[in-house]
Amino acid sequence: MNWDRIEGNWKQLKGKVKQQWGKLTDDQLDTISGKRDLLAGKIQESYGVSKDEAEKQLATWQQGQRETTLESKPMDKPAENK
């Protein structure tokens, strides 16, 4: 899932972000509003990791969202021939 879609669906994805980075508060997540750079900064601040590590964690999480989205997408039913 590209970051524009994450940002656009931030309210729905906030819970998944909270699961991944539980030290982030609801107020912080509201302030972040899906902005990747703000989220990376808060991960750095809350977990004491480098910018590179925060970006790596975000990239891994983002890839997981792509997989989750693909898995949960309903499959098209084949057309019935009559």
C-alpha positions as CSV (number, residue, x, y, z in Angstrom):
1,M,0.0,0.0,0.0
2,N,1.5,3.3,-0.9
3,W,1.8,6.0,1.7
4,D,-0.8,8.3,0.1
5,R,-3.4,5.5,0.7
6,I,-2.2,5.1,4.3
7,E,-2.5,8.8,4.9
8,G,-6.0,8.8,3.3
9,N,-7.1,5.9,5.5
10,W,-5.3,7.1,8.6
11,K,-8.4,6.8,10.9
12,Q,-8.8,3.2,9.9
13,L,-5.1,2.3,10.2
14,K,-4.4,4.2,13.4
15,G,-5.2,1.0,15.4
16,K,-2.7,-1.0,13.4
17,V,-0.1,1.6,14.0
18,K,-0.9,1.6,17.7
19,Q,-0.5,-2.2,17.7
20,Q,2.9,-2.0,16.1
21,W,4.2,1.0,18.1
22,G,2.3,0.8,21.4
23,K,4.2,3.6,23.1
24,L,2.6,6.2,20.8
25,T,-0.3,7.9,22.4
26,D,-3.7,8.6,20.7
27,D,-2.9,12.3,20.9
28,Q,0.4,11.7,19.0
29,L,-1.4,9.6,16.4
30,D,-4.0,12.3,15.9
31,T,-1.2,14.9,15.5
32,I,0.7,12.6,13.0
33,S,-2.5,12.4,10.8
34,G,-0.8,9.9,8.5
35,K,2.3,12.0,7.8
36,R,5.2,9.5,7.3
37,D,7.9,11.9,8.5
38,L,6.0,12.8,11.7
39,L,5.4,9.1,12.4
40,A,9.1,8.3,11.9
41,G,10.0,11.2,14.2
42,K,7.7,10.0,16.9
43,I,9.0,6.4,16.6
44,Q,12.6,7.8,17.0
45,E,11.6,9.9,20.0
46,S,9.5,7.2,21.8
47,Y,11.8,4.2,21.1
48,G,15.2,5.9,21.1
49,V,16.1,4.6,17.6
50,S,17.9,6.2,14.8
51,K,16.2,7.8,11.8
52,D,17.3,4.9,9.6
53,E,15.9,2.4,12.0
54,A,12.6,4.2,12.3
55,E,12.4,4.3,8.4
56,K,13.2,0.6,8.2
57,Q,10.5,-0.2,10.7
58,L,8.0,1.9,8.7
59,A,9.0,0.2,5.5
60,T,8.5,-3.2,7.0
61,W,5.1,-2.2,8.5
62,Q,4.0,-0.6,5.2
63,Q,4.9,-3.8,3.3
64,G,2.8,-5.7,5.8
65,Q,-0.2,-3.4,5.1
66,R,0.1,-4.2,1.4
67,E,0.0,-7.9,2.2
68,T,-3.0,-7.5,4.6
69,T,-4.8,-5.4,2.0
70,L,-4.3,-8.0,-0.7
71,E,-5.3,-10.9,1.6
72,S,-8.5,-9.2,2.7
73,K,-9.5,-8.0,-0.7
74,P,-12.6,-10.0,-1.9
75,M,-11.9,-12.2,-4.9
76,D,-14.0,-11.7,-8.0
77,K,-16.4,-14.6,-8.6
78,P,-16.1,-16.2,-12.0
79,A,-19.0,-15.5,-14.3
80,E,-21.4,-18.3,-14.6
81,N,-22.0,-19.7,-18.1
82,K,-25.7,-20.4,-18.8
